[in-house]
Amino acid sequence: MEVLEKKLEGLTMARRSQPEEPTYLLDLALQTTGLLAASCSNFTIHLHNKDTLSLMGQFRGHGGPVCGVRFAHTCPHLLYSGSGDGMVRGWDVRRPGTQAAQVFKSDASHSYCSFDLSCSDTLLCAGTEQVNDEDSFLVFWDARKPGEGLLGVYSESHSDDITQVCFHPRDKDRLASGSTDGLVNVFDLSRGAEEEALLATCNSESSAGSVCWSGPDYTQLLCLSHDEGLHLWDLGQLDTEEPLTIFSTSDARSPNVLPGGGAVDYLVGGRWMEEAQKLLVVGGMKDGDLHLMNCDDGGLRLLRSLEGGHSSTVRCFLWDTVGEALVTGGEDAQLLLWKPGGEELTTEKRESMKSMSAFRLKSRPHKKHGYQRAKKKST
């Protein structure tokens, strides 16, 4: 049995956490020393014990939807969050309930729908929503110097909401960005100016929802679109005549990857599993069941199904490498921990606490650019 299949084989539901008020769980981040952060649709950030899922505290302060949470790599007590209120905030998780310790902002017209922190903890980048019906921006700060203003802005590479910015896990200067304009761009920030920094542009032919670095040495990019398309590109082929596309489907709901010829209803996200050297893609059903799949040049292949947990759409997941456990959160307001040998007292699905007013990501048809800056098209 392959390493990844073996890791997933024994997963069973071990813990469940459900807040008192209905709220979507939108994003998750894992601290190296035991905390789990969850961004919620009511603009709050919850802190949980990663092993028990017990609520340890929360932060309030954002005045708009929280577009993500990230723990610092070298300073584990520092947690960052970006928001549609036009601010990236840094919180001290040793002091739940306090005001933000750091605040980063740019132009007053900017509303952030994505952000990330470089692997060296030196750079923060946020992607804005479309401004004035034509512009969108990548804005940069020195994370070590809050309050000192912007380092710079990229303004030419996207024309619509920048739904994802994702720093390379090992290269502090490598950044990928995805947008509802359909483009996924890759930058080498060490080159400085935007035109010189742009290394490649890949077209998802749709509204790009999430981007994930993957592959040996993280030379590949996975893009999931808002209409459930999936594209896997190999950037290691940039300077060759070989095509960038490893696998691509305009609708990942169409491949019959489930037993009996069935298909998933939606895609949650992807993660490169370093030890197994495999790309894990998580898909789900509207009733909350999850399907864990491997993605490579042969397409999607089902590895394991997780049933009886969530009662509605799952919006986020993370893999705890140390604990070899999966954590999932969704629109039913539940946070679930899946681990080998886990035994929960009640395995029946809990009633959904789905919020009717919870924030949903916008999904708009992508706009075609009148220019092409890529070194090579993703053919």
Residue, then its C-alpha position, 0 to 999 in steps of 0.5 A: m500500500e502506498v504511503l499516502e493511502k496508509k496514512l489516510e486509511g485509519l482516519t476516523m472522527a476523533r473530536r468535534s467542536q461546534p460554536e454556540e452561534p451559527t457561523y461558517l468556518l472559512d480558513l484554518a491555520l496550525q501553530t507549531t506549538g499546539l494551537l489551531a486558528a479558524s477564521c469565521s464568517n462573523f469576522t471573528i477568529h477562534l483559537h482552539n487546542k489542536d488535539t482536543l478542539s477546545l475553544m481557547g479564546q477569540f479575537r474581534g476587531h475586523g470590520g469585514p470578512v476575514c480572508g485568511v489566517r496565517f501563523a508566523h513561522t519563526c514567531p509562533h505566538l504571532l497570528y496574522s489575518g487579512s480582511g475586507d476591511g482593508m487591514v491585515r492584523g497581527w495578533d498575540v495568541r498568548r493574549p486572546g481577546t486583546q486588540a491587534a498587536q500589529v496593523f498593516k493597511s494601504d489605500a483607503s479604497h482597498s478591500y483585501c480578499s487574500f493575503d499571505l506571509s513569506c516563509s521567512d516572515t519578512l514579507l506580507c502580501a495582500g490581494t485587493e478586490q477590483v477597484n474602480d471597475e478596472d484595477s486590482f492590486l498586490v500590496f506588500w509590507d515588511a512584516r518586521k516593521p508594522g506602521e512604516g507603510l507599504l514596500g510597494v504595489y503591483s498593479e498591472s498583472h490582474s484586472d479583477d479580484i485577487t482571490q489568492v496570494c500564495f508564497h512559495p514554502r521554501d523560496k521567500d521571493r517566489l509568489a503566486s497569485g490567482s484572480t477572478d480574471g482567470l489568470v494565475n501569475v508567478f513572480d520572483l520578487s527579488r527582481g524588483a519591478e512588476e514587469e521584470a518580476l513576472l515569470a509566468t502567467c497560466n490561464s485557468e479559463s475561469s475564475a481562479g479560487s485557490v492556488c497551492w504549491s506542490g510537487p517535488d521541490y514545490t515546482q508545480l502549481l495547483c489551481l482550483s476554480h470557483d466553478e470546480g475546474l482543476h489545473l495542475w501546472d509544472l513550472g519546471q518546464l518554463d524554459t523547455e519546449e514541454p507543455l506546462t499542463i500536467f493535468s487539467t479539467s474544466d469540471a472536476r465534478s465530471p470524472n467518475v472518481l467515486p465508487g459506482g461511477g459517482a463524482v464529487d459535488y465540489l472541491v475544497g482545496g489541495r495540499w502537497m504531502e511532503e513525506a508521501q510525495k503526493l498531491l492530496v485534493v479534498g472534494g466533498m458532497k453537499d451533505g458534508d461527506l468528504h472524499l480524499m483524492n490523489c492528483d497527478d498526470g493521470g487525473l484524480r483517484l479516490l484514496r479515502s472517503l470520510e462520512g458521518g461528520h459534517s452536515s453541510t458543505v466543507r469550506c476548509f481543511l488542514w493536515d497536521t503532519v506531526g499528529e498525522a491528523l486531518v482537521t476540517g471546517g464548514e458551513d455547518a459551523q463544525l470543526l472536526l478532527w480526524k485521526p487514526g484510531g479516533e473514537e467519538l461518542t456520537t458518530e451521527k451527524r449533528e444538526s447544521m447551524k448554517s448561517m443564512s447571512a454568512f459570507r460567501l466568496k464571489s464567483r464571477p466570470h473571468k475577464k480576458h486580458g488584452y495582453q499576454r505577459a507570460k514567458k510561456k502559455s500553459t498549453 
